[in-house]
Amino acid sequence: MSIAISCRDLKKTYSGRLPVEAVRGIDLEITTGECFGILGPNGAGKTTTVEILEGILPASSGAVEVLGMDWQVDPMKIRESIGISLQETKFSEKLSVWETISLFRSFYRTGISPDEAISRVGLEEKKHAWVKTLSGGQKQRLAVATGIIGDPQVLFLDEPTTGLDPFSRRQLWEIIESFKHDNRTVLITTHYMEEAEQLCDRVAIIDQGMIIKSGTPRDLVSELGGDSNIEFSIAGKENPSLISTLARMPAVSHISFNRDHYVLRGNEADTLLQALMVTLESLECRLTNLSTRNLGLEDVFVSLTGRSLEDEIDQDDPPISGALSQQAPQ
């Protein structure tokens, strides 16, 4: 499989009286046709990393290639082959949707028509509407339309669904999925674990400027020791016999007691539940509360960093705003 994006020992240091190492040696290889997710908490360095890959920021050191080309050697060729949807894009509010997309289309020698871009993002009914009349979700779809107008081989999406309602978010997911099905490459940053699990073939978790874990969502979750959690409480105090008995059962990979409840982990919820009920009955323990859930990337993130990603708002760099900040070819 061909490599669409790669970087080796990527570093970025912001100078000052106290220099800040935003990126501290990142290695990445993203294959053609892959949707790759970069996840990280506030200040992790993921926006800096993506903006270096996009050619917006220069790296302090390291090598970057996009579609086999170097930003130092072939910047125009790269710009003609990629599309970018930034964290925040400010469009002229008194241009229509069609006029805005036509403006961006004029930046590229080749690409799709404004009408096709509008159709792909589902804005046909708003074609002649001024930008200022669009909802938040519609503006996000417009931003994606300006990213795909040049018919790019690689699409960069930085937090594309932040602040959107669930319906608008799923509409954007469909747009991303259709782009990926055309064997195009997508690099996305997101705070939403469901989004990463739904869209991404692989993800990299970045913290303190370094990749601390990468792989497929399924593989990362399986490393937790199972894909299901059962939390339960029993009458009375902590029961050491209950913990030791459950720990010996083949279906159980993890058992712990946290304040007033137990956490049981394994690969199949129904098998875990059966093992729990048999054990409770044998030890004459009375169940007072029980809940089950599937494990996901949020659990992976918490296990690695000790905090929840979805509670964070990424501001490790000020977003680059402005209609012409999309790195369109000049």
N, C-alpha and C positions, 0 to 999 in steps of 0.2 A: 504494500500500500504506500502511495506517495505521501510525503510530508507537506502539509499546507503551512504550518507555523512551527518554528523551532527557535529556541534560545538556549544559550549555554553560559553558565556562570554569570547571569545577568545581575548587575548591581546598579543602584542609584543612590547617591549621597547628595543631600542638600547642604551646601556650605553655609557657614555662619560661625558665630563664636562657639556655639555648641553644635557641630555637624550632626545631621540626622541621617541615619542609614535607613532609607525607606524600603529598599530592596537589597537583599543580602546574599545573592548567589543563587538564582533560580534557574533550573533546567526544565525545559518543556519540549515535548514533541506532540503535535496535534496532526492527525492524519486527515487526508481529504475525505469529505463526506461525513465527518464526525461533528457532533455537537459536544463541545467541551465546556465545562463549567468551572469557574474560579470562585471559591467561597472563602470568606474571611471576615473577621470582626472589624470594628472601627479602628483605623490606623494600621491595619495589617500589611498594607502595601499593594493590595490587589489592583486598585485604580491606577496607581503609578505603573505597575507592571503592564497593564493593558494599554495605557497611553504610550508607553515605550514601543510596544508591539505595533501600535497603530501609526507610529511615526510622529506623534504629537510632542513627545518629550524625548530628549537625547539620553541615552544611557551613560552612566559614569564609566562603565566597563562591561565587557561581555559581548557576545555575538548574537545577532538577531537575523533570522531569515523568514521572509514571507513568500510563499510560492516559489521557493528556491532563489529568491532575490534578496539583496542586501540594501537596506535603506540608504547606506552611504554611496552606493553605486547606481542603483536604479530607482530613485524615489518616485519619479513620474509613472513608471510602469507599475509599481506597487499601488499607487493611488488609483490608477485606472482599473485595478483588479480587486479592490476591496470596497466595502461599504461600512459606514459607521453610524450607529445611533448612540449618542452620548447620554450621560446621566440626565442632563437638562439641555434642551435646545430652544432658543428663543427665535421664533419666526416673526416676520412682519405681520402684524395683526390685520392690516388692511389689504393684504393680498388674499386671493381665494386659494382654495386647496389646489386647484389645477394650475394656477399661476405659480404657486410655491414650488410644486413638483417640476413644472416646466423650467423654472429658474435653475434648479439643481440639475435637471437633464442637460442644460446648456453647458455645464462644466465638463461633460464627458464626450469623447469622440464617438463612442458607441454605447449602447444601452437599450433599455426597453422604452416604450412610449409612455408619456404621462398617464394616458388612459389605462394602460395595462397595469402600471404601478398602483393607480387608484383602485382598480378592480381587485388586485391581489390583497390589498389591506382592507377591503370592504368599505370604501368611502364613496361609492358611486353617488349616493343620495346627497353627499356634502360637496360634490365636485365644484360647484360654483359658490359655496358658502365662504364667507370671510373666516380667516383663521381664528379671530377673536370670538367667534360664535361657537367654536368647537368645545366639546367636553374634554375632560382630562384624558379619557381613554382614546378619543378620536385624535387628539394631538399626539399621543404616543404612537398611534398607527400612522399618522402623517410623518412622524420622525423616522419610523421604520421604512416608509415609502421612499423618503429621500435617501435612505441607506441602500435600497435595492435598485434605485433608478439607473445606476450604471451597470446593472446586470453583473454584480461582483461574484468572484469565486469564493471570497471569504467575507463573512459578515460579522462585525464586532457589535455586541449589544451590551451596554453598561447599565445594569439595573433597569431593564426596559419596562418592568411592570410595577415598580415602586409607586404606591399610592393609588393604584387602580382598584376598582371594585372587582369581585370574583368573575363576573361575566366578561368585562373588558380584558381581564388577565387571560382568560381562556381563549378569547378571540385572538390575542397576540400569540398564544401558544400554537394555535392552528397555523398562523402565518409562518412561524419559525419551523414547524414540522414540515410544511410544504416546501420551504426553501431547502431544508436538509434532504428531502426526498429527491431533489434534483441533483444530488451528489455534490452539493455545495457545503462549505465548512462554516460552522457557527462557533464563535467564542462568546460566552455569556458570563457576566457576573450577576449574582443574585443573592438576596437574603432569604428567599423563600425555599425551604427544603422540599416542599411538594413540587415546586417548579423544577428544581434541579433533578429530582427523581423522575419526573415526567419527561423532561426534555433531553437530559445529558447522557451520552454514552459513557463518558468518564468525567470525573471531577478532580480538582486539586484544592486542598484546604491550605490556605496561606495564613500564617500568623507570624508577627514580628519580622516581616520581610522574607520569610523562608517558607517553602512547601514542607508541611509537616506530615502530610499524607495524601496519596493520590490513588486512583483506581476506579473501577466501576462502582456505582452506588450499591449494587448487590454485594460485591466483594467486601466493600468497606463495612457494610452492616453485618455481614457474616462474621467478620473479625471480632465483633462484640461478644460472640459466643452464642448467637441465636438470633431469630427474627421476631420473637414474641416475648412480651413482658406480662407478668401477672402480679398485680399488687393486691395484697389482702391483709386483713386484720383478724385477730382472734380475741376472744374474751380472756382477760387476765393479762399477766406480764409476759415478757419475752420467754419463749420456750426453747431452750438449747436442744432438747431432744428432737423437736420439730425440725430445726435447722439441720442437724446432723443426719436425720433420716432422709430428708429431701435431697441433701447434698450427695447421697449415695445412689440416687436414682439415675439411670442412664439418660432419661429425657431432660434432666436438669443440668445446665451448664454453670449456673450462678444462683446463689441464694444469699440474701443479706437481710438484716433487720435495721430499719431506719426510724428511730424515735418510737412511733406507735404502729408501724406497718412493716410487712415483709415484702421483699421484691424477689420474684422468681423469674428466671430467664431460661429459654430453650428454643428449639427450632420449630415446634408445632404447638400452637395454642391448645388444641384439643387434647393432645398427649400430656401436656403440662397440667392441664386442668384435671385430667383423670388421675395423674400421679398425686396431685395435691389433695383431692377428695379422699382418695384411699388412705393417704397418710393422716389426714385430719381425723378420719373415722377410727383408725387404729390407735391413735393417741388420745382419743376422746376430747378433741379440741373443738370448740364451737366457733364457727365462722361468723364474723360480724360485718365484714365489708369485703367486696371483691371487685376488681376492674381488670380488663385485659386490653391490650393494644399491640399493634405491630410496631417494631422498631424501624427507625429510618435514619436519614442523614443527620437530622437534628441530634439524635442520640450519639452518633459518631462525633459530631462537633463538640458536644458537651463533654464527652469522655476524653477528648484530646485537649480542650482548652479550659474546661471548667465553667463555661458560660454559654448562654443560648445565643445563636446567631440571629434569630428572627427578632430579638429584642434590640439589635444594634442598628444604627444608621451610619452608613459608610461615609465618612468625611475625611479620609486620609489625605485627600487633595481637594481643593476647591474645584467644582465642576467647571469645565470650559464651556461657556455659553456663546450663543450667537449663531445666526443662520449660516455664516461662512466658516465656522470653526469645524466643519465636518471633514476637513482635509480633502476637499474636492480638488481634482486636478486643475491647475491654473493654465 
